[in-house]
Amino acid sequence: MSSKTVLITGGTGLIGSHLSGALGLRGHDVKVLSRSSRFSVPEAIDKNVESRIEIIAGDIIDHEVLEELVNQADIIFYKAASVGAAGAVENAKEFVQSNLGATANLVDVLRSSKHHVKDIILGSSISVYGEGMYSCPKCGPVRPPLRYQLDTSVPELDWNPPCPQCQGHIIPTDTTEEAAPLGESTYAVTKKAQEELMIGTCRLLGINLSVFRYSTVLGAGQSWHNPFTRFLELALAGEAPVLHEDGRQSRDFTFVEDVVAANLAVMDKQLQGVNTFNVCSGVSTPLVDFATCIATEMAQALHTEPSFPTIDGKFTPGDVRHCHTDCAKIASLIGLKPQRSLDIGVAHLVEWFVRKKGPVRNC
């Protein structure tokens, strides 16, 4: 592929840092628009390609700045977003204005300026689904709503949602891109709206759009505010994380190297029209297993005894119980499959965290 001018919005975070470095190594000129003036993962940028990567400290909500950068770009990777369920609940107005105001500004720029953008890759989230697909022995495939209340009257407490038709026990199954987006959290609602705004705009203007619904992305350089970074902090201190419910609620953990590979592969493929992909590992991991993996890896790194998670049995209203996400579509279309398994990914994550937070202790 010939050299391109690439614009990454919100490009100094975990994904943006690694993506910028990879694009620079491929010979592309990378412009990163971000509120931060430095990469959160500077080691992801090879010294030999630093001159190809420019950070423009600014806000995507600034029409003039964004227009100037869009007019220079061949392709846009839209990664800018406010994240975090707690922050979304506590500051819903600011959160919505930040996420959707930025998207609306990009829409206005794309519609009004004389740019030559041909492709956009939008970072969305599997949170748009809400609770995913399940299978009921009696009713077949079903889609339960999010749990806001728990039936404590039953003799044996079941943390899983009941079948919405017969109220019986159901089993989580893979959720594909065809599933309706039913997420109800503030974050999920903004991501759904972002998708719809960009889909309509790109169809109107004839711009190719790839929507990436990311699962939980982890990797060296992840935010200190990431809730799963807290697991690392506790493990480093020899303390056990406390998990709610029964600890068996599950998430799909994917690592930043696989996310970057997906972005590059779709860029190379030059897909036409609008395409939506789950970008995930395709493996659902119970939180207790994930926390145990971190505790074990950290103990090996520090030569100490692991501090395994404890369970408090507290219900989390409105929280997704299981994330079983299917990644077959992107594998089928561009031949891309996740390469980094949970144990290898966590080992690299722990190594990075120990290196950043303190020396290895010998006991």
Summary of the structure (lengths in Angstrom):
residues: 363
radius of gyration: 21.0
end to end distance: 52.3
largest distance: 65.5
contacts: 1197
relative contact order: 0.13
helix: 39%
strand: 18%
